C-alpha cells in the first residue's frame, strides 16, 4: 500500500519562490499525514538531497517552485540516487520552466498562444524597443524566461517602459520573453494524470494576475465552476491537456490560459509544480471534482508510482 511508504516532502529551496514553496510543502505534509503517510519535510537548502538515500525514504513529493526544484535539476538528482518523485521528469520540468522554449513548442504544434519576441541580455540594444513594441501591437507583457509566480514581470506600453522592464527582467534571467498583451479574462486548468479538472476563472481588480493578486490580495476572486458554457469548458480542457502533453509534462500540473477580446484561447504556460496550499488553485479545482486535500495529494503520489 502507498501509505506504507516514507515520503520526503521537498520544500523551501533557494529560488525566488522560496516563501511560497514553504507554504506549499507544509500544507502537503499535513495532507499526506492525514492520509496516513509517514512524512518528513526536507529543505534542500539545509539538507543535501543525496542524504535521502540514508534516510529511509521511498519517494519524494516535490513541493519546490522555481529554479532548483521545478526546472529539472532536482528531478535529475533524484533520478541519480534512485528516489522516485512526483510530477514531471527532467525533460518536462526543464521545458515547462523555460517560457521561451515552451512558446516555441506551442507555436510549432499549433497550440494557440500570443505573439512574442525574445530578447537576449548579451545582445540587447535599447534602440530595438520601439520596433519590438510596434510589432506586438503597442502593449506587451515582459517575462523573465525562467521565473514563476509573476516574479520580474512588467506591463509596457512605450519604449521607455519596455527598456526599464527589460533591465528589471535581466536581473533574473539572461533571456526575456516579450508577449503581446492579451486583453481578456484569465483561466487555469489543473491536470491530474489524463484528466483536466474543472476550469477556474480568476478575477482581480489589478491590471494582471501578479504576485500580489496570487498571494497577498483579498480582492482576487476565483470562480469554479468557471461560468463557461459546458462545450466551451470542454474545448478549453482539451487545449490544456494538449499543451500539457506537448511540453512533456507528466503526473500533475496546471495550465494557465487567457481569452482574447476576440474570444480566442491563448496558452500562457504550463506549471509542473504549482502552488499547493489548501487554498491554491489546484486544490480548489480538485475540491469541485470531489477530491479533498488529503485525497488530492494521495492521488498525486499514486500517479508518481504509475510513471
N, C-alpha and C positions, 0 to 999 in steps of 0.2 A: 504493500500500500504506500501511496505517496507520503502519507503522514508519518511514516517510519523514517523518512529522510531528514537529515540535518541540513538546514538551509542557511547559507550566508547571505544576508541582505546587504549588498554593496551600496553604500550611500556616501554623500558628502563629496569627497574628492577635492580637486584643486581648480575646477573650472569656474568661470564667472557665474555659473548657475548653482554654486555650492549650497546656498541657503535653501533654494527650492528643493534640491536633492535631499537635504537633511529632512525636510518635512515629508517628502515622498517616502523615504526609507523608513522613517518612524511609523508612518501610517501602514505601510506594507507589513512591517514586522508585527504590528498589533493585529492586523487582519489574518496573517498566517498563524499567529499564536491562537487566535480564536478558532481557527480551522483545525487546530490540533498538531501543528508542526513544531518541531524543535528548531528554534530560530535564534540567530545571533546577528546583531548589527556589526558590520565591519566597514570602517572608513579607510580606504586605500591611502589617504594622506598620512595616516598614522601606522597602518599595518600593511607590510608588504604582501602583495597578492600571492606570491609564491608560498607564503606560510599557510595558505588554506589547505594545502595537502597534508599538513601535520595537525590540522585542527579537527579532523574527522568529518569534514563537510562532504555531503553527497551532491550538492547543487548550489548554484549561486543565482539569486534573484537580483538582476541589475537594476538598481534604482538611481543610477548615476545619470546626470544630464550634462550635455555638452562635451567639451574636449576631455579626453582621457577616460570616458565611460560610454559615450554614445557614438564615437567615431571609429570604432573597430579596434582600437588599441587594447582595451580591456578584454574584448572578445578574443583577440589573438593570444593574450597572456593566459586566459582561461583554457583555450584550446591547447596551449603548450603544456600546461600542467594537468590536463585531463579532467577538468571540472566542468560538467555540463552547466548551461546557463540559460536564462530566459531571453526571449526576444531574438532579434536578427543576428546573423553571423557576421564575420569580419567584413565581407564584401557589402552586404546590405547596410550594415551600420555606417561604413565609411561613405558609401554613395549617398545615403539619405542625409547624412550630416553636411555634405557638400552641396549647398544650394545651387551652385553654378552647374555642376555636372548632373544633378537631378533634373534641372530645367532642360538640359541638352537631351537627356533621355526622354522626357515628356514630349519634347518637340519632335524627336525622331520617331516616336511611336504614335504621333497624332493625338496625344492626350492634351486636352485644352489647357493652355497656360498663357499668361500675359506676355506681351513682347518685352524684351530685355536687352541690356548691354552689359558687358563685363569689362571692368577696369582693373589693370594690374598696377600695384603700387610702384613697381620698379620703372614703369614706362609712362606713368600718368603725367599729363600736361593739362594745366588749368584751361588752356585755350580750347580744349575739346568740349568743355561743359555745355556751351551753347548748342552745338550741333547734336550732342547726345540727347539733351533735353527736348529739342525740337523734334528729333526722330522718335521720341517716346510720347509725343502728344502734349508736351509742355508741363506735365506734372508727373512725378515719379516717386517711388519708394527706394531708398538706398539701404542695402543689407550686407553686412559682412558675410562672406561665403560660408563660414563655419561656426556661427554662433546661433544660440537659440534664445527662447524667452524674450524675443524682440530686442535683445541687447545690441546696442550700436546702430539701431535703425533710425532713419530720419525721412520725413516727407519733404520734398523740394519742389519749388515752383519757378525758380530762376537760377541763373548761372552761379551767382554768389552763394546761394543756399546749397547748390549741388557741390560746389568746391568745398564749402565748410563741412558738409555731410561726408564727403569722401575722406577728408582729413581725419574726421572723427572715426569713420569706419576702418581706416587703415591702422588705427591703434589696436584693432582686434584681429585684423587679417591682412594678408598680402594681396588678396583678390577680393573684389567687391562686386556684388550684383546690383544693377540699377534696373528696376522693374517698372513698367508703365503703370500708372495709377489706375486702380480699379475702383470705380465709384459705385459701390453696391454692398449688399449685406454679406456677412461672413458666416460660414458654417464649418462644422468639424464632424468627422465621421470616424468613430473608433472601430478598429478592426480586431477581431478575435478569431484566429485561425483563418477559415474560409468565410467567415461571417462578418458582414458590415452591420454594426449596431445602429439603433435609431439615431437619426441625424439631430445635431444640436445647432440651433441658431443663436449666435451671440449678438447682443446689442450693447453698445457703450456710447455714452454722450461724448467721449473723447474722439479725436479725429480718426484714430485707428485703434485696434485691439493691441495696445502696447503693454509693457511690463506692469505699469501701474494698474491698467484695466484688468490684467490677468490675476495679479496677486495682492493688490492693495485697495482697489476701489470697492466701495459698497454699492455703486450705482450700475455696475455691469449686470445685465440680465441674460439668463440662459433659458432658452425655450426648447424643451424636449417633452413631448413631440414638437417638431420644428415649425409646424404650421404649413408646411408644403403639402401640395396635393399628393396622394399616395403614389401615383405614377411618376411624378417629378422626384419624389424622395427615392424611389427605386432606381431611377436614372442616375441620380447623384451617388447613391451607394455603389452602383456598378462602376462609375467613373473612379470612385475612391479605391475600390478593390483593384481595378486595373492599374492605377498609379502605384499602389502598394506593392503589387507583384512586379511591376516594371523595374523598380529600383532594387529588387532583390530582398525586400523586407520579409520577415517571417515571424510567425507566432502571434504577435500582437503589436499594436501601434495606433497611430492616429493620423488622419489625412486632413489637412486644412485647405479649405476651398472658399472662393468668393464668387459672387454672381454679379456680372457687369450690368450696367444700365440697360443693355440690350437683351438681358436675360441669359447670357452665355455663361457657362461654368468656367472658372479659371482655377486650376490646381495651384496652390501656393507651395506646399511642401509635404513631405512625409516625416513624421516623428517616430523614431523607433524606441524611444524610452520617454514617453510623455509624463507629465506631472501625475502623481498618484496619491495626493492627499485624499481624504474621504470626500472632499467637495470638488475635486478636479473633474475635468471634462469626461475622461473615460469612465470613472465610476458613476457619473451622472447618467450617461447613456446605458451603462450596464444595469443600473437600477431600473430604468424604464423597460429594459429587456428581461427583467425578472431575476437579476443576479445582485445579491447584496455584496458588500465589500469583501468579506471572507470568501464567498463563493467566487468572486472575480479573481482574486489573487491565486486561489487554488486552481482555477481554470488556466491561468497564465503559466503556473508551474506545470500543469499536466500537458499543456501544448509544448513546453520545452522538452518534455520526456519523449514526445512523439517525433521530434525533429531528427 
